[in-house]
Protein backbone atom coordinates (compact mmCIF):
# COMPACT_ATOMS: atom_id res chain seq x y z
CA UNK A 1 0.00 0.00 0.00
CA UNK A 2 1.44 3.38 -1.01
CA UNK A 3 1.51 6.20 1.54
CA UNK A 4 -1.32 8.67 1.22
CA UNK A 5 -0.76 12.30 0.19
CA UNK A 6 -1.60 13.24 3.77
CA UNK A 7 1.16 10.98 5.06
CA UNK A 8 3.62 12.61 2.65
CA UNK A 9 2.97 16.00 4.26
CA UNK A 10 3.51 14.81 7.80
CA UNK A 11 6.21 16.62 9.77
CA UNK A 12 8.62 13.68 9.67
CA UNK A 13 12.36 14.43 9.80
CA UNK A 14 13.99 13.42 6.54
CA UNK A 15 17.72 12.66 6.45
CA UNK A 16 19.71 12.27 3.24
CA UNK A 17 22.24 9.45 3.66
CA UNK A 18 24.49 10.36 0.75
CA UNK A 19 25.37 13.63 -0.96
CA UNK A 20 28.56 15.24 -2.21
CA UNK A 21 29.71 18.85 -2.41
CA UNK A 22 32.67 20.06 -4.46
CA UNK A 23 34.05 23.50 -5.35
CA UNK A 24 35.05 22.15 -8.78
CA UNK A 25 32.90 19.82 -10.87
CA UNK A 26 34.74 16.47 -11.02
CA UNK A 27 33.05 14.68 -13.91
CA UNK A 28 33.11 14.69 -17.68
CA UNK A 29 31.89 16.32 -19.80
CA UNK A 30 32.76 19.77 -18.44
CA UNK A 31 29.81 21.87 -17.29
CA UNK A 32 29.32 25.62 -17.75
CA UNK A 33 28.71 26.14 -14.01
CA UNK A 34 31.87 24.33 -12.92
CA UNK A 35 32.35 26.28 -9.69
CA UNK A 36 28.77 26.07 -8.45
CA UNK A 37 27.06 22.90 -9.68
CA UNK A 38 28.46 20.87 -6.81
CA UNK A 39 28.47 23.65 -4.24
CA UNK A 40 27.14 23.31 -0.73
CA UNK A 41 24.72 26.16 -1.47
CA UNK A 42 23.02 24.07 -4.16
CA UNK A 43 22.68 21.16 -1.73
CA UNK A 44 21.16 23.34 0.99
CA UNK A 45 18.71 24.79 -1.53
CA UNK A 46 17.52 21.31 -2.53
CA UNK A 47 17.24 20.27 1.11
CA UNK A 48 15.11 23.31 1.91
CA UNK A 49 12.89 22.87 -1.14
CA UNK A 50 12.23 19.21 -0.36
CA UNK A 51 11.88 19.18 3.42
CA UNK A 52 15.19 17.45 4.18
CA UNK A 53 16.49 18.27 7.63
CA UNK A 54 20.01 16.84 7.60
CA UNK A 55 22.42 15.37 5.08
CA UNK A 56 25.44 13.13 5.38
CA UNK A 57 28.03 14.61 3.02
CA UNK A 58 30.30 11.87 1.77
CA UNK A 59 33.65 13.49 1.02
CA UNK A 60 35.28 12.30 -2.20
CA UNK A 61 38.62 13.77 -3.19
CA UNK A 62 38.23 12.89 -6.85
CA UNK A 63 39.68 14.52 -9.98
CA UNK A 64 40.38 18.20 -9.19
CA UNK A 65 39.18 17.98 -5.58
CA UNK A 66 41.97 16.45 -3.48
CA UNK A 67 41.05 19.01 -0.81
CA UNK A 68 37.44 17.84 -0.55
CA UNK A 69 37.71 16.97 3.13
CA UNK A 70 38.61 20.59 3.84
CA UNK A 71 35.73 21.92 1.73
CA UNK A 72 33.22 19.64 3.45
CA UNK A 73 34.60 20.45 6.89
CA UNK A 74 34.13 24.19 6.23
CA UNK A 75 30.54 23.58 5.08
CA UNK A 76 29.78 21.60 8.23
CA UNK A 77 31.29 24.31 10.44
CA UNK A 78 28.94 26.79 8.79
CA UNK A 79 25.88 24.52 9.08
CA UNK A 80 26.46 22.08 11.97
CA UNK A 81 22.75 21.41 12.48
CA UNK A 82 22.14 20.53 8.82
CA UNK A 83 25.25 18.73 7.59
CA UNK A 84 27.38 15.80 8.75
CA UNK A 85 30.87 15.10 7.38
CA UNK A 86 31.84 11.59 6.33
CA UNK A 87 35.57 12.04 5.91
CA UNK A 88 37.35 10.48 2.94
CA UNK A 89 39.95 8.14 4.46
CA UNK A 90 42.24 6.17 2.14
CA UNK A 91 39.67 5.88 -0.66
CA UNK A 92 40.67 4.15 -3.88
CA UNK A 93 41.73 7.40 -5.62
CA UNK A 94 44.20 8.33 -2.86
CA UNK A 95 47.89 7.39 -2.88
CA UNK A 96 47.40 5.76 0.54
CA UNK A 97 44.75 3.29 -0.65
CA UNK A 98 45.43 0.02 1.19
CA UNK A 99 48.95 1.00 2.13
CA UNK A 100 50.33 0.18 5.60
CA UNK A 101 49.33 2.55 8.39
CA UNK A 102 45.61 2.89 7.59
CA UNK A 103 44.54 2.71 11.24
CA UNK A 104 46.89 5.56 12.15
CA UNK A 105 45.63 7.67 9.24
CA UNK A 106 42.07 6.97 10.38
CA UNK A 107 42.85 8.27 13.87
CA UNK A 108 44.50 11.33 12.38
CA UNK A 109 41.49 12.12 10.17
CA UNK A 110 39.06 11.76 13.06
CA UNK A 111 41.18 14.09 15.17
CA UNK A 112 41.71 16.64 12.38
CA UNK A 113 38.11 16.93 11.22
CA UNK A 114 36.23 16.06 14.40
CA UNK A 115 34.11 13.49 12.54
CA UNK A 116 32.13 10.50 13.70
CA UNK A 117 31.56 9.16 10.18
CA UNK A 118 34.20 8.11 7.65
CA UNK A 119 33.94 6.81 4.12
CA UNK A 120 36.06 4.29 2.28
CA UNK A 121 35.62 3.63 -1.44
CA UNK A 122 36.84 0.23 -2.60
CA UNK A 123 38.12 -0.59 -6.09
CA UNK A 124 36.21 -2.93 -8.38
CA UNK A 125 38.50 -5.87 -7.64
CA UNK A 126 38.74 -7.41 -4.18
CA UNK A 127 42.40 -7.35 -3.11
CA UNK A 128 41.69 -9.10 0.21
CA UNK A 129 42.48 -6.03 2.31
CA UNK A 130 39.30 -6.11 4.40
CA UNK A 131 40.30 -9.36 6.07
CA UNK A 132 44.06 -8.82 6.03
CA UNK A 133 45.83 -7.57 9.16
CA UNK A 134 45.88 -3.93 7.98
CA UNK A 135 42.18 -3.92 7.15
CA UNK A 136 41.21 -5.63 10.37
CA UNK A 137 43.20 -3.05 12.36
CA UNK A 138 41.43 -0.24 10.47
CA UNK A 139 37.97 -1.55 11.34
CA UNK A 140 38.84 -2.37 14.95
CA UNK A 141 40.04 1.21 15.30
CA UNK A 142 36.84 2.56 13.71
CA UNK A 143 34.76 0.52 16.15
CA UNK A 144 36.84 1.60 19.15
CA UNK A 145 36.37 5.26 18.17
CA UNK A 146 32.59 4.85 17.95
CA UNK A 147 32.50 5.65 14.24
CA UNK A 148 30.01 4.93 11.47
CA UNK A 149 31.50 3.59 8.23
CA UNK A 150 30.04 4.63 4.87
CA UNK A 151 31.50 2.21 2.33
CA UNK A 152 31.39 1.84 -1.44
CA UNK A 153 31.70 -1.91 -1.87
CA UNK A 154 30.98 -3.61 -5.22
CA UNK A 155 29.52 -7.13 -4.95
CA UNK A 156 32.85 -9.06 -4.90
CA UNK A 157 33.77 -7.47 -1.57
CA UNK A 158 30.67 -8.47 0.35
CA UNK A 159 31.73 -11.87 1.61
CA UNK A 160 34.67 -10.16 3.32
CA UNK A 161 32.53 -7.21 4.39
CA UNK A 162 30.28 -9.62 6.27
CA UNK A 163 33.37 -10.87 8.11
CA UNK A 164 34.15 -7.28 9.10
CA UNK A 165 30.57 -6.76 10.29
CA UNK A 166 30.65 -9.93 12.40
CA UNK A 167 34.02 -9.09 13.94
CA UNK A 168 32.92 -5.53 14.78
CA UNK A 169 29.25 -5.73 15.83
CA UNK A 170 29.32 -2.22 17.33
CA UNK A 171 30.47 -0.68 14.02
CA UNK A 172 27.56 0.44 11.80
CA UNK A 173 28.48 -0.16 8.14
CA UNK A 174 26.35 1.66 5.57
CA UNK A 175 26.80 0.38 2.01
CA UNK A 176 26.40 2.80 -0.89
CA UNK A 177 23.81 2.73 -3.68
CA UNK A 178 22.09 -0.65 -3.27
CA UNK A 179 25.57 -2.21 -3.15
CA UNK A 180 26.05 -1.28 -6.83
CA UNK A 181 24.01 -4.32 -7.82
CA UNK A 182 22.31 -2.39 -10.62
CA UNK A 183 25.62 -1.74 -12.36
CA UNK A 184 27.22 -5.13 -11.66
CA UNK A 185 28.56 -6.55 -14.98
CA UNK A 186 27.54 -10.06 -13.93
CA UNK A 187 23.90 -9.02 -13.77
CA UNK A 188 21.42 -8.25 -11.02
CA UNK A 189 20.76 -11.85 -10.02
CA UNK A 190 24.44 -12.59 -9.51
CA UNK A 191 24.97 -9.27 -7.73
CA UNK A 192 22.17 -10.00 -5.29
CA UNK A 193 23.52 -13.50 -4.67
CA UNK A 194 26.84 -11.94 -3.64
CA UNK A 195 25.50 -9.14 -1.43
CA UNK A 196 22.27 -10.30 0.20
CA UNK A 197 23.43 -12.89 2.75
CA UNK A 198 23.54 -10.91 5.96
CA UNK A 199 20.16 -11.26 7.61
CA UNK A 200 22.01 -11.92 10.88
CA UNK A 201 24.06 -8.69 10.74
CA UNK A 202 22.05 -5.82 12.25
CA UNK A 203 25.00 -3.43 11.91
CA UNK A 204 24.94 -3.70 8.09
CA UNK A 205 22.80 -1.09 6.30
CA UNK A 206 22.26 -0.11 2.66
CA UNK A 207 21.58 3.22 0.97
CA UNK A 208 18.50 3.14 -1.25
CA UNK A 209 19.90 5.13 -4.16
CA UNK A 210 21.79 4.80 -7.44
CA UNK A 211 18.66 3.80 -9.37
CA UNK A 212 19.95 4.62 -12.82
CA UNK A 213 23.44 3.18 -12.40
CA UNK A 214 24.25 0.85 -15.27
CA UNK A 215 21.00 1.67 -17.09
CA UNK A 216 20.78 1.97 -20.87
CA UNK A 217 18.01 4.52 -20.29
CA UNK A 218 19.13 6.56 -17.27
CA UNK A 219 16.44 9.17 -17.95
CA UNK A 220 13.62 6.65 -17.39
CA UNK A 221 11.48 7.36 -14.31
CA UNK A 222 10.64 5.82 -11.88
CA UNK A 223 13.12 3.08 -12.86
CA UNK A 224 10.47 0.47 -12.22
CA UNK A 225 12.72 -2.38 -13.38
CA UNK A 226 15.16 -1.48 -10.59
CA UNK A 227 12.68 -1.53 -7.73
CA UNK A 228 13.17 -5.28 -7.34
CA UNK A 229 16.70 -4.74 -6.06
CA UNK A 230 15.46 -2.45 -3.29
CA UNK A 231 12.70 -4.94 -2.51
CA UNK A 232 15.24 -7.77 -2.24
CA UNK A 233 17.18 -5.80 0.39
CA UNK A 234 13.93 -4.91 2.15
CA UNK A 235 12.77 -8.51 2.30
CA UNK A 236 16.14 -9.98 3.31
CA UNK A 237 17.60 -7.29 5.59
CA UNK A 238 14.38 -5.63 6.75
CA UNK A 239 13.17 -2.01 6.44
CA UNK A 240 15.11 -0.89 9.50
CA UNK A 241 18.38 -1.38 7.62
CA UNK A 242 17.40 0.73 4.60
CA UNK A 243 18.33 4.43 4.39
CA UNK A 244 17.24 6.79 1.63
CA UNK A 245 19.91 8.77 -0.21
CA UNK A 246 19.78 11.33 -3.01
CA UNK A 247 23.34 10.97 -4.35
CA UNK A 248 23.31 14.73 -4.89
CA UNK A 249 24.54 16.26 -7.20
CA UNK A 250 25.38 13.15 -9.25
CA UNK A 251 21.66 12.35 -9.51
CA UNK A 252 21.29 15.33 -11.86
CA UNK A 253 22.50 13.14 -14.70
CA UNK A 254 19.11 11.44 -14.64
CA UNK A 255 16.80 12.62 -11.83
CA UNK A 256 15.75 15.67 -9.88
CA UNK A 257 16.40 15.72 -6.16
CA UNK A 258 12.66 15.39 -5.54
CA UNK A 259 12.47 12.32 -7.76
CA UNK A 260 15.13 10.54 -5.70
CA UNK A 261 12.77 10.97 -2.74
CA UNK A 262 9.56 10.10 -4.56
CA UNK A 263 10.90 6.82 -5.95
CA UNK A 264 11.07 5.62 -2.36
CA UNK A 265 8.06 7.49 -1.03
CA UNK A 266 5.61 6.61 -3.81
CA UNK A 267 7.02 3.71 -5.80
CA UNK A 268 8.59 1.41 -3.21
CA UNK A 269 5.11 0.20 -2.30
CA UNK A 270 6.56 -2.87 -0.57
CA UNK A 271 7.64 -0.59 2.31
CA UNK A 272 4.92 -0.44 4.92
CA UNK A 273 3.83 3.18 5.55
CA UNK A 274 4.69 2.68 9.22
CA UNK A 275 8.31 1.91 8.23
CA UNK A 276 8.67 4.72 5.70
CA UNK A 277 9.72 7.47 8.17
CA UNK A 278 12.59 5.22 9.25
CA UNK A 279 13.77 4.62 5.71
CA UNK A 280 13.52 8.34 4.88
CA UNK A 281 15.44 9.47 7.92
CA UNK A 282 14.89 7.76 11.24
CA UNK A 283 17.13 4.77 10.59
CA UNK A 284 20.11 6.95 9.72
CA UNK A 285 19.39 9.58 12.37
CA UNK A 286 19.76 6.86 14.99
CA UNK A 287 23.34 6.28 13.81
CA UNK A 288 24.49 9.91 13.48
CA UNK A 289 25.62 12.30 16.20
CA UNK A 290 22.85 14.67 17.28
CA UNK A 291 24.89 17.63 16.04
CA UNK A 292 28.10 17.89 14.08
CA UNK A 293 31.09 18.97 16.12
CA UNK A 294 33.01 21.99 14.86
CA UNK A 295 36.61 21.05 14.25
C-alpha positions as CSV (number, residue, x, y, z in Angstrom):
1,X,0.0,0.0,0.0
2,X,1.4,3.4,-1.0
3,X,1.5,6.2,1.5
4,X,-1.3,8.7,1.2
5,X,-0.8,12.3,0.2
6,X,-1.6,13.2,3.8
7,X,1.2,11.0,5.1
8,X,3.6,12.6,2.6
9,X,3.0,16.0,4.3
10,X,3.5,14.8,7.8
11,X,6.2,16.6,9.8
12,X,8.6,13.7,9.7
13,X,12.4,14.4,9.8
14,X,14.0,13.4,6.5
15,X,17.7,12.7,6.5
16,X,19.7,12.3,3.2
17,X,22.2,9.5,3.7
18,X,24.5,10.4,0.7
19,X,25.4,13.6,-1.0
20,X,28.6,15.2,-2.2
21,X,29.7,18.8,-2.4
22,X,32.7,20.1,-4.5
23,X,34.1,23.5,-5.4
24,X,35.0,22.1,-8.8
25,X,32.9,19.8,-10.9
26,X,34.7,16.5,-11.0
27,X,33.0,14.7,-13.9
28,X,33.1,14.7,-17.7
29,X,31.9,16.3,-19.8
30,X,32.8,19.8,-18.4
31,X,29.8,21.9,-17.3
32,X,29.3,25.6,-17.7
33,X,28.7,26.1,-14.0
34,X,31.9,24.3,-12.9
35,X,32.3,26.3,-9.7
36,X,28.8,26.1,-8.5
37,X,27.1,22.9,-9.7
38,X,28.5,20.9,-6.8
39,X,28.5,23.7,-4.2
40,X,27.1,23.3,-0.7
41,X,24.7,26.2,-1.5
42,X,23.0,24.1,-4.2
43,X,22.7,21.2,-1.7
44,X,21.2,23.3,1.0
45,X,18.7,24.8,-1.5
46,X,17.5,21.3,-2.5
47,X,17.2,20.3,1.1
48,X,15.1,23.3,1.9
49,X,12.9,22.9,-1.1
50,X,12.2,19.2,-0.4
51,X,11.9,19.2,3.4
52,X,15.2,17.5,4.2
53,X,16.5,18.3,7.6
54,X,20.0,16.8,7.6
55,X,22.4,15.4,5.1
56,X,25.4,13.1,5.4
57,X,28.0,14.6,3.0
58,X,30.3,11.9,1.8
59,X,33.6,13.5,1.0
60,X,35.3,12.3,-2.2
61,X,38.6,13.8,-3.2
62,X,38.2,12.9,-6.8
63,X,39.7,14.5,-10.0
64,X,40.4,18.2,-9.2
65,X,39.2,18.0,-5.6
66,X,42.0,16.4,-3.5
67,X,41.1,19.0,-0.8
68,X,37.4,17.8,-0.5
69,X,37.7,17.0,3.1
70,X,38.6,20.6,3.8
71,X,35.7,21.9,1.7
72,X,33.2,19.6,3.4
73,X,34.6,20.5,6.9
74,X,34.1,24.2,6.2
75,X,30.5,23.6,5.1
76,X,29.8,21.6,8.2
77,X,31.3,24.3,10.4
78,X,28.9,26.8,8.8
79,X,25.9,24.5,9.1
80,X,26.5,22.1,12.0
81,X,22.7,21.4,12.5
82,X,22.1,20.5,8.8
83,X,25.3,18.7,7.6
84,X,27.4,15.8,8.7
85,X,30.9,15.1,7.4
86,X,31.8,11.6,6.3
87,X,35.6,12.0,5.9
88,X,37.4,10.5,2.9
89,X,39.9,8.1,4.5
90,X,42.2,6.2,2.1
91,X,39.7,5.9,-0.7
92,X,40.7,4.2,-3.9
93,X,41.7,7.4,-5.6
94,X,44.2,8.3,-2.9
95,X,47.9,7.4,-2.9
96,X,47.4,5.8,0.5
97,X,44.7,3.3,-0.7
98,X,45.4,0.0,1.2
99,X,49.0,1.0,2.1
100,X,50.3,0.2,5.6
101,X,49.3,2.5,8.4
102,X,45.6,2.9,7.6
103,X,44.5,2.7,11.2
104,X,46.9,5.6,12.2
105,X,45.6,7.7,9.2
106,X,42.1,7.0,10.4
107,X,42.8,8.3,13.9
108,X,44.5,11.3,12.4
109,X,41.5,12.1,10.2
110,X,39.1,11.8,13.1
111,X,41.2,14.1,15.2
112,X,41.7,16.6,12.4
113,X,38.1,16.9,11.2
114,X,36.2,16.1,14.4
115,X,34.1,13.5,12.5
116,X,32.1,10.5,13.7
117,X,31.6,9.2,10.2
118,X,34.2,8.1,7.7
119,X,33.9,6.8,4.1
120,X,36.1,4.3,2.3
121,X,35.6,3.6,-1.4
122,X,36.8,0.2,-2.6
123,X,38.1,-0.6,-6.1
124,X,36.2,-2.9,-8.4
125,X,38.5,-5.9,-7.6
126,X,38.7,-7.4,-4.2
127,X,42.4,-7.4,-3.1
128,X,41.7,-9.1,0.2
129,X,42.5,-6.0,2.3
130,X,39.3,-6.1,4.4
131,X,40.3,-9.4,6.1
132,X,44.1,-8.8,6.0
133,X,45.8,-7.6,9.2
134,X,45.9,-3.9,8.0
135,X,42.2,-3.9,7.2
136,X,41.2,-5.6,10.4
137,X,43.2,-3.1,12.4
138,X,41.4,-0.2,10.5
139,X,38.0,-1.5,11.3
140,X,38.8,-2.4,14.9
141,X,40.0,1.2,15.3
142,X,36.8,2.6,13.7
143,X,34.8,0.5,16.1
144,X,36.8,1.6,19.2
145,X,36.4,5.3,18.2
146,X,32.6,4.8,18.0
147,X,32.5,5.6,14.2
148,X,30.0,4.9,11.5
149,X,31.5,3.6,8.2
150,X,30.0,4.6,4.9
151,X,31.5,2.2,2.3
152,X,31.4,1.8,-1.4
153,X,31.7,-1.9,-1.9
154,X,31.0,-3.6,-5.2
155,X,29.5,-7.1,-4.9
156,X,32.8,-9.1,-4.9
157,X,33.8,-7.5,-1.6
158,X,30.7,-8.5,0.3
159,X,31.7,-11.9,1.6
160,X,34.7,-10.2,3.3
161,X,32.5,-7.2,4.4
162,X,30.3,-9.6,6.3
163,X,33.4,-10.9,8.1
164,X,34.2,-7.3,9.1
165,X,30.6,-6.8,10.3
166,X,30.7,-9.9,12.4
167,X,34.0,-9.1,13.9
168,X,32.9,-5.5,14.8
169,X,29.3,-5.7,15.8
170,X,29.3,-2.2,17.3
171,X,30.5,-0.7,14.0
172,X,27.6,0.4,11.8
173,X,28.5,-0.2,8.1
174,X,26.3,1.7,5.6
175,X,26.8,0.4,2.0
176,X,26.4,2.8,-0.9
177,X,23.8,2.7,-3.7
178,X,22.1,-0.6,-3.3
179,X,25.6,-2.2,-3.1
180,X,26.0,-1.3,-6.8
181,X,24.0,-4.3,-7.8
182,X,22.3,-2.4,-10.6
183,X,25.6,-1.7,-12.4
184,X,27.2,-5.1,-11.7
185,X,28.6,-6.6,-15.0
186,X,27.5,-10.1,-13.9
187,X,23.9,-9.0,-13.8
188,X,21.4,-8.2,-11.0
189,X,20.8,-11.8,-10.0
190,X,24.4,-12.6,-9.5
191,X,25.0,-9.3,-7.7
192,X,22.2,-10.0,-5.3
193,X,23.5,-13.5,-4.7
194,X,26.8,-11.9,-3.6
195,X,25.5,-9.1,-1.4
196,X,22.3,-10.3,0.2
197,X,23.4,-12.9,2.7
198,X,23.5,-10.9,6.0
199,X,20.2,-11.3,7.6
200,X,22.0,-11.9,10.9
201,X,24.1,-8.7,10.7
202,X,22.0,-5.8,12.3
203,X,25.0,-3.4,11.9
204,X,24.9,-3.7,8.1
205,X,22.8,-1.1,6.3
206,X,22.3,-0.1,2.7
207,X,21.6,3.2,1.0
208,X,18.5,3.1,-1.2
209,X,19.9,5.1,-4.2
210,X,21.8,4.8,-7.4
211,X,18.7,3.8,-9.4
212,X,20.0,4.6,-12.8
213,X,23.4,3.2,-12.4
214,X,24.2,0.8,-15.3
215,X,21.0,1.7,-17.1
216,X,20.8,2.0,-20.9
217,X,18.0,4.5,-20.3
218,X,19.1,6.6,-17.3
219,X,16.4,9.2,-18.0
220,X,13.6,6.7,-17.4
221,X,11.5,7.4,-14.3
222,X,10.6,5.8,-11.9
223,X,13.1,3.1,-12.9
224,X,10.5,0.5,-12.2
225,X,12.7,-2.4,-13.4
226,X,15.2,-1.5,-10.6
227,X,12.7,-1.5,-7.7
228,X,13.2,-5.3,-7.3
229,X,16.7,-4.7,-6.1
230,X,15.5,-2.5,-3.3
231,X,12.7,-4.9,-2.5
232,X,15.2,-7.8,-2.2
233,X,17.2,-5.8,0.4
234,X,13.9,-4.9,2.2
235,X,12.8,-8.5,2.3
236,X,16.1,-10.0,3.3
237,X,17.6,-7.3,5.6
238,X,14.4,-5.6,6.7
239,X,13.2,-2.0,6.4
240,X,15.1,-0.9,9.5
241,X,18.4,-1.4,7.6
242,X,17.4,0.7,4.6
243,X,18.3,4.4,4.4
244,X,17.2,6.8,1.6
245,X,19.9,8.8,-0.2
246,X,19.8,11.3,-3.0
247,X,23.3,11.0,-4.4
248,X,23.3,14.7,-4.9
249,X,24.5,16.3,-7.2
250,X,25.4,13.2,-9.2
251,X,21.7,12.3,-9.5
252,X,21.3,15.3,-11.9
253,X,22.5,13.1,-14.7
254,X,19.1,11.4,-14.6
255,X,16.8,12.6,-11.8
256,X,15.8,15.7,-9.9
257,X,16.4,15.7,-6.2
258,X,12.7,15.4,-5.5
259,X,12.5,12.3,-7.8
260,X,15.1,10.5,-5.7
261,X,12.8,11.0,-2.7
262,X,9.6,10.1,-4.6
263,X,10.9,6.8,-6.0
264,X,11.1,5.6,-2.4
265,X,8.1,7.5,-1.0
266,X,5.6,6.6,-3.8
267,X,7.0,3.7,-5.8
268,X,8.6,1.4,-3.2
269,X,5.1,0.2,-2.3
270,X,6.6,-2.9,-0.6
271,X,7.6,-0.6,2.3
272,X,4.9,-0.4,4.9
273,X,3.8,3.2,5.6
274,X,4.7,2.7,9.2
275,X,8.3,1.9,8.2
276,X,8.7,4.7,5.7
277,X,9.7,7.5,8.2
278,X,12.6,5.2,9.2
279,X,13.8,4.6,5.7
280,X,13.5,8.3,4.9
281,X,15.4,9.5,7.9
282,X,14.9,7.8,11.2
283,X,17.1,4.8,10.6
284,X,20.1,7.0,9.7
285,X,19.4,9.6,12.4
286,X,19.8,6.9,15.0
287,X,23.3,6.3,13.8
288,X,24.5,9.9,13.5
289,X,25.6,12.3,16.2
290,X,22.9,14.7,17.3
291,X,24.9,17.6,16.0
292,X,28.1,17.9,14.1
293,X,31.1,19.0,16.1
294,X,33.0,22.0,14.9
295,X,36.6,21.1,14.2
